[in-house]
Amino acid sequence: MNPKVDFFFDKATKWHDEQRLLRTIVLDCQLKEELKWGVPCYTYQDKNIILIHSFKEYCAVLFVKGALLKDPKGILIQQTENVQSARQVRFTSVADIEAVQETLKQYIFEAVEIEESGEKVALKKTKDYAIPEEFQEQLDSNAALNEAFFALTPGRQRAYLFYFGQAKQSKTRASRVEKCIPQIMEGKGLDD
């Protein structure tokens, strides 16, 4: 146990017992405990394997490369259709965890094997994302914007395309594009 991570478990109110049990199970699998992104992160040879999360409705373990796990028990959940790599196992009670404890350990060991193998999740490329018409018009009419956008990292490009494309109405998409143009021109990402 890493004392730097204790605060996460000590501050837990709703999922206190569940999180402590998950911590024990994960540590029993010989992973290193660290604090990343404000949550417990368990690593193998400095590679992220699992995170423990708390949400309003459940607590969960998140497998960073969960999409590569076999999941014969069908317990892995893709949080949203846009999550490409990670998968969660969600819990709402200690009994839920105890019921799949051995399976969870098997999945953890499989996740470590995947990491050792160097296997990677095939992520969608920026070109696989549709460019909303409202943004394409701006790119076509503004060479500096086009250059600035395609100079961004692929992750930043995808974040913008996803953000623009999520708006249902053309008016909203156009408004989002207009508001983001200055950030794009400065080489910043959506959340910078």
C-alpha positions in Angstrom: 0.0 0.0 0.0 1.2 3.4 -0.9 0.6 5.9 1.9 0.1 8.7 -0.7 -3.0 6.9 -1.9 -4.5 6.4 1.6 -6.3 9.7 1.5 -8.5 8.5 -1.4 -9.8 5.6 0.6 -10.0 7.6 3.8 -12.2 10.3 2.3 -14.6 7.8 0.7 -18.0 8.0 2.3 -20.4 6.2 0.0 -18.3 3.3 -1.3 -15.8 3.0 1.5 -16.0 -0.7 2.1 -16.2 -1.6 -1.5 -13.2 0.5 -2.4 -11.1 -1.0 0.4 -12.0 -4.5 -0.8 -11.1 -3.6 -4.4 -7.7 -2.2 -3.2 -7.0 -5.4 -1.3 -7.8 -7.6 -4.4 -5.7 -5.5 -6.7 -2.7 -5.3 -4.4 -2.9 -9.1 -4.0 -2.1 -9.3 -7.7 1.3 -7.7 -7.1 0.7 -4.4 -8.9 2.3 -1.1 -7.7 -0.1 1.4 -6.2 0.3 5.0 -7.3 -1.9 8.1 -7.3 -2.7 9.5 -10.8 -5.4 11.8 -11.8 -6.5 12.0 -8.2 -7.4 8.3 -8.1 -5.6 5.0 -7.2 -3.7 3.7 -10.3 -2.1 0.3 -10.3 0.9 -0.2 -12.5 3.1 -3.0 -13.8 6.6 -2.0 -14.8 5.4 1.7 -14.9 2.5 0.9 -17.2 -1.0 1.7 -16.1 -3.1 -1.4 -15.7 -6.1 -0.5 -13.5 -7.7 2.5 -11.8 -10.2 2.5 -9.0 -13.0 5.0 -9.5 -16.0 6.2 -7.5 -19.2 7.5 -9.0 -22.5 8.5 -7.7 -24.2 5.3 -8.7 -21.3 2.8 -8.4 -17.7 2.3 -7.8 -15.5 0.6 -10.4 -12.2 -0.8 -11.5 -11.2 0.5 -14.9 -8.9 -1.7 -17.0 -6.8 0.7 -19.1 -6.6 -1.7 -22.0 -9.9 -3.5 -21.2 -10.9 -3.7 -24.8 -8.2 -6.4 -25.3 -9.4 -8.6 -22.4 -11.4 -11.7 -23.4 -14.2 -11.2 -20.8 -15.8 -14.7 -20.8 -17.9 -13.7 -17.8 -19.3 -10.7 -19.6 -18.6 -8.3 -16.7 -16.7 -5.5 -18.6 -18.6 -2.4 -19.5 -17.7 0.2 -22.1 -18.6 3.5 -20.4 -19.8 5.2 -23.6 -19.5 4.4 -27.3 -16.7 6.9 -27.6 -14.4 5.1 -25.1 -12.0 3.1 -27.3 -9.7 1.3 -24.9 -10.8 1.3 -21.3 -13.4 -1.0 -19.8 -15.0 -1.0 -16.3 -16.3 -3.5 -13.9 -19.0 -1.8 -11.8 -20.0 -2.5 -8.2 -22.8 -1.4 -5.9 -22.0 -3.6 -2.9 -19.3 -5.7 -1.2 -21.3 -8.8 -2.2 -21.0 -7.8 -5.9 -17.3 -7.7 -5.6 -17.0 -10.9 -3.6 -19.1 -12.7 -6.3 -16.5 -11.9 -9.0 -13.4 -11.7 -6.9 -11.6 -14.6 -8.6 -12.7 -13.5 -12.0 -11.4 -10.0 -11.3 -8.0 -11.4 -10.4 -7.9 -13.5 -13.6 -8.7 -10.4 -15.6 -5.9 -8.4 -13.8 -3.4 -11.1 -14.6 -4.6 -11.2 -18.2 -4.2 -7.4 -18.3 -0.6 -7.7 -17.1 0.1 -10.4 -19.8 -1.3 -8.0 -22.4 1.0 -5.3 -21.2 4.0 -7.6 -21.2 3.2 -8.6 -24.8 3.2 -5.0 -25.9 -0.2 -5.4 -27.6 -2.0 -2.1 -28.2 -5.6 -1.2 -28.7 -6.2 -0.1 -32.3 -7.5 3.4 -31.8 -9.5 5.3 -34.3 -7.4 7.8 -36.3 -8.3 11.4 -36.7 -9.2 10.7 -40.3 -11.9 8.3 -39.1 -13.8 11.1 -37.5 -16.2 13.1 -39.7 -15.5 16.8 -40.0 -18.8 18.6 -39.4 -19.8 20.7 -42.4 -19.8 23.9 -40.4 -16.1 23.3 -39.5 -15.1 22.1 -43.0 -16.5 25.4 -44.4 -14.2 27.4 -42.0 -11.2 25.2 -42.9 -11.8 25.7 -46.6 -12.1 29.4 -46.4 -9.3 30.1 -43.9 -5.9 28.7 -44.8 -4.4 29.8 -41.5 -7.1 27.9 -39.5 -6.6 24.9 -41.7 -2.9 24.9 -41.0 -3.3 25.5 -37.3 -5.9 22.8 -36.9 -3.8 20.1 -38.7 -0.7 21.2 -36.7 -2.5 20.2 -33.5 -1.8 16.8 -32.0 -4.2 14.1 -33.2 -5.8 13.9 -29.7 -6.6 17.6 -29.8 -8.0 17.3 -33.3 -10.2 14.5 -32.3 -11.4 16.4 -29.2 -12.5 19.3 -31.4 -14.2 17.1 -34.0 -16.0 15.2 -31.4 -17.1 18.4 -29.6 -18.3 20.0 -32.8 -20.0 16.9 -34.0 -22.0 16.2 -30.8 -24.2 19.3 -31.4 -27.5 18.2 -32.9 -28.3 21.5 -34.6 -26.2 23.2 -37.3 -26.6 26.5 -35.5 -25.0 25.1 -32.4 -22.2 23.4 -34.3 -21.4 26.7 -36.1 -21.4 28.6 -32.7 -19.0 26.0 -31.2 -16.7 26.3 -34.2 -16.7 30.1 -34.0 -15.9 30.1 -30.2 -13.1 27.6 -30.7 -11.3 29.2 -33.6 -9.1 31.5 -31.4 -8.0 28.5 -29.3 -7.2 26.5 -32.4 -5.2 29.4 -33.9 -3.2 29.5 -30.7 -2.4 25.8 -30.9 -4.4 25.0 -27.9 -6.6 22.0 -27.3 -10.3 22.1 -26.3 -9.5 21.9 -22.6 -6.3 24.0 -22.5 
